Amino acid sequence: MLSISSKEEYWLERAAEGNLTLNESKSLSEELSLFSMGRIANRLTSVQAGNVVTYAVSYNINYSNYCAASCPICAFYVPIKLKGRTDRGYELTIDSIRSELEKARNEHATEIHIVGGFNPDLPMEYYEDVFRTVKEKLPDVTLKALTIPEIDFIARVTGNSIREVVERMKASGVDAHTGGGAEIFNEKVRKQITTKEKISGEKWLEDAKLIHSLGLPGNSTITYGHVEGWDDILDHMIRLRNNQIEQPGFLSFIPLKFSLENTPLEKMGKVRRPSDGAKDLKVIAMARLIMGSAIRNISVYWVGMGKLIAQEALNYGGNDLVGTAFSEKIYKATNRQEITTTEELSYLVREIGRIPAERDTFYNIIGYT
């Protein structure tokens, strides 16, 4: 392994302490080249996560694309006000869920990932029926369901408290939440990419603490590459880390690269091109350096980044490839047609000299591949 400079050594030691401030994070990102950031992030990865790169065999089910939020960042939704007046919207029936689960069985999925739009017409009992159906059909899978804003929205429209929603989710078979909907916590930026129906960044963090205290862990995310600044990204990461220190519950951190095609942000001309590979790698590297040991799993979502950049990101602080994402529809709505197999994910890892392994939702290794 190549020796590192004294400046790199200093920042590596500070990052290893797990409490970089916002000003320090800005200084680090300004003082070091992308290559230097990647080099020290990779060293930290070897200490915090070892030489293994994991992934889950996951199957995605999007129960409905009707949404009351209509966020400018999203290409998946159909406005709820168009229900009954368009053939683009849908709500999956329980029979349709069973059909999806049969496909998941054929793919040997160990994790079912369920998210959808903010659909005010669906009662709490609908979600309970969906979750119970998953566990009845595939009793051995892990059920990861709903973003934090979805949980908050369901509580508001069904008259339940968040505590009650979470307890009913758990009783129906949910093992973890998905962690999505964090977007960017900075409110000035958030107002440009979401609508008032989606909770604020502060409320997202507050809800996460409550949900975790109730025994439902999940992932954490960021959506970058739209109208945010670099300081917004760093601030977002630090807030997540501090939230985790105060109330543990995040299993991983998953940076989600904004895919702009078919989104209102693209149509309004606010975003004209996707972030480049250099920014993608910098996000992963800084995630590793900021999160420290608080959130030690830094996941690289190949669907958003593309496989080649995702593979390189494993040398910049990443230790996980999220999953196979069979039947993923949200990125697909932006014309990203990425698909993969477990064999391909394993090959991408072995090709860079790391050890591939299949994991469960909680980052326990099921087997080396």
N, C-alpha and C positions, 0 to 999 in steps of 0.2 A: 504494500500500500504506500502511495506517495506521501512524503512528509508534508506537513502543512506549515504555513507561515505563522509568524508570531501574532499577526492580526487575526488570522483564522483561529488560532489556538485560543485567543482571548474570547472571541465570540462563541466558540464551541463550549468553553467552560461556563460562560454566562447562560447559554441556552440550556445546558445540562442541569443547571440549578432550577429550571422550570418556572421562572418568574420574570421573564423579560417584560419591561414596560413598553408602552406605546412609543415613547421617544427612543428607547433603545432599539426597538424593532425597526423603526425608521432609519436610525443610524446604521444598523447592520445592513439593511437592504441598500443603503446608499454607498457604504464604504466597500462592500464586497462585490465582486463580479458574480454573474450568474453561476459560473463554473465553481467559484469559491463557496458560494452558498450551498450548491449541490454537494460539494465535497464534504463540508462539515455536517450537513444534514444526513448524508449517507453514513458518516461515522456514528452519528447519534442513533440512527436507525439500527445499526449493528448492535449497539448496546441495549436499546429499548425493545427491539423486536427480533433481533437475530437475523439469520440468513434465509428465513422462510418467508415466502410470499403466498398468501392465502386467497381463496375465493369461495363463494357459496354457490351451490346449484339452486338457483332461485327462479321462480316462476311468478310473473307479474299479472295481477288481475285488477283492472280499472273498472270499478262497478258502475260508474256513471260519469259522463262528461258534461252534464248540465251543471252550470255553476252560477251562483249569485255574485261572485266576485269580479269576473271578467278582467283579470289583471293584464296590463299591457305586455307583461313578460311572457305570457302563455299563449301557445298555439293550440292547446288541447281542448279548451273549454268551448261549450256552446251556451250562450246566455239563457238562463232559466226562463226569461220572458218569451223565448221562442219555442218553448215546449208546446208541442201540438201543431206547430206551424213550420217545422223543418224535419227532414229525414236524417239530419246529421247528428241529432242528439239520441242518447240511449240511456236506459237503466237496465242493468242485468237482472233477470229473474233468477230465482233459486235454481231452476232447471238449467239456465245458462251457466251459472256458477258451477254446477255439477259437471257440465260438459268441459269447462275450463280445467277443472280439477282432474278430469280423466286425462287431458293433455299433459298436465303437470306430472301425473303418475308415469306417463309414457316417457317423459324426459328425466325421470328419476330425481325429481326435485326434492330437496330436503327443506326448502324454505318457500313459503307462499308470501308474497309481498302485495298488500292490498291498499290502494289509494284511489281517490276519485275527486270529483268536483264538489263544490259547496252546494249540495242539492237540498233545498229546504222542504221538498216534498217527501223525503224519506224519514220515517220515524225511527226511533232508537231500536225498535223491534226488528226492523229490516237488517240493521247491522248485526244484531245478535243472531238472527237466522243465518246470515252469511257466514259468520264466524263459526257457529255450531256445525254448519254444513261442511266447512273445511275440515274440522276435527273429526266429524263422522266419516267423511270420505277418505281422508288421509290422516289417520290418528297419530302417525309418527313424525309428521312434518312440524316444523316450527312456524307459527303464524305471526308475521310481522305486519301490523296494520295501522293505517291512518297517520297523517302528519299531525304535528301539534296544532296548527291552525284548524285542521279538520275537527280534531277533538274539541277545541274551543267552540267552533261553529255549531257542532252537533249539540253541545251543552246548551248553547243559547237558543237554538230553534226547537229543541225538544223539551225545554223546561227542566232539564237536569243540571246539577252542578257538575263541574269538571270531575270532582271526586266520584260522583255517582256514575258518570259516563265511564271513567276508568275502571271502576269496580265491576260494572256490567260487562265491559270489554273482557276483563280478566276472567270473569265467571263464564263467559261464552267461549273462551279458549285462546284469547290473544296473549302472546308471549312477550311481545315487544312492540314499540311504536317505530315508525320509519325515520323520524327525525327531519323530514322535509319541511318546506315552507318557511325556513329561516331567512332565505333570500339575502338581504343586507340589513343589518340592524340600524344603521344611520337613518334617521327619520326623513331627512331631506331627500336622500336617495330613494328610500322606501316608498315615498309618496309618488315618485315618478314611475315605479315599476309594479305597484300593487294598487288596490282600491280600498276604501274604508271598511269593506266587509272582512278583510284580512287583518288580523291583530297586529299591533305594533311590535317592534323588536323587543322592547322592554317586557311586553306581555308574553311574548314567546318564551323569553328566558324565565319569567315568573312561573308560567305554566309548566315549563320543563322541570323546574324544581319540585313543584307539587306532584307531577306525574311520577317522577323518580322516587319521591318520598313514599308513594303508594305502591312501590315495588314493580313498576313497569319501565324497564330500561329501553334504550333505543339509540339511534345514531344522531349525529349533529351534522349540519350542512351549511354551505354558503353557496349562493349563485353569483358568479362573477363574470365579467366580460361584457357588461352593458353600459350603464351610465355612471358607475361608481368610480371613485379615485382609489389610488393605492392605499392611502391612509384609512379609507373605509374598510378595506379588506383586512388590514392589520388590526384595526379596532374590533372588528367582528370576531376575529380569532381569539383575541385577548379576552373579550367578554365571555366567549364560550368556555375558554379554559378556566376563568375565574368562577363561572357558574358551576363547573364540574368540581372544582375544589370545595365550594360551599355545599353542594349537594350532588354527590356522585350518581351517575346513571347513564352517561354517554358511553356507548360501546366503541364508537369510532368517530372520526371526522371525515366527511366526504365533500370535497369541493366539486361543485357542479358547474361546468362550463356552459354559459348561456349559448343556446342555439337559436339563431335569430329568424330563420325562415318561417314565414307565415304568421309571425307575431305582430301585434299592434305596434310595438317599438320599432320594428323594421318598416312597417307601412307608413309610420309617421316620420321616418327618416332620422330617428334619434340614434339608431345603431345601424351602421352600414356594413360592418364586417366583423367576423368573429375575432376573439383575442388570438394572438399568435402563440406559437409553441413556446417561445421564451417566457411569456407571461404564465402560461400553464405550468411550466416547470418551476418558476419562481413561487407561485402560489403553493405548490406542494412542498418545496423546500422550506418556505417560511412557516407553513403549518407545522412541520416537524420541529422546527426550532422554537416556535412559540408554545406549542402544546406541551412540550416537555413530556414528563411521565404521566401528566394528568389524563391525557387522551392519547395513549401510545399507538393506537391503530390509525394510521393515515391512509385512507383509501383512495385509490386512483380509479375514477369511473371512466372506463374505456369507451363507453357508449358516447359520452360527450366529447372526450379528447381525441378519439381515434386511437387505434391500437399502437401505432408506432410511437406517438408522443406518450401514450400511457406506459408503454414498455420503458421508455427513457425515464419517465417520472419515478420508476422504481429505483433508479439510481440517484434520485433527488429527494429522498425522504419517504417515499411510499413503501408500504409493506403489505398491501392488500389490493386486489382487483375487483372488489365489491361482489360481483357474481355474474352468472350467465345471463340474467335479465331476459329469460325467455318470455315472449309475448309483450315486451315493453311497448307502450303506446304514446307516452308523453313526448319523448324525444322524437319518436317516429312522426308525430304531427308536424315537426319542423323539417321533414324530409330526410332525417338521418335514418338510414336503413341498415345500421350496423347489426350484425348477428355474429354469434360465436359458438364454440363448443368447448367442453371441458378440455378436450385434447389440445385445442388451440391456445387456451389460456395457460395450460401447463407448458406448452412449447415456448410461449413468449417469456415465461419465467426462466426456464432452463437455458434459453439462448443467452441470457445475460449472467449466467453462472449462479443463479439463486435456486432455492429448493421450492417447488410448487407443492401446495397442499390444499385439499378440500377442507373447509371448516363448516361449523354450524353458525347460527345467527349470533351466538355469544363469543365467537372467535376461538372456540375450542376446536382443535384439529381432529377431523374425522379420519383422514388418511392421507399419506403422501402420494402424489401422482407424478 
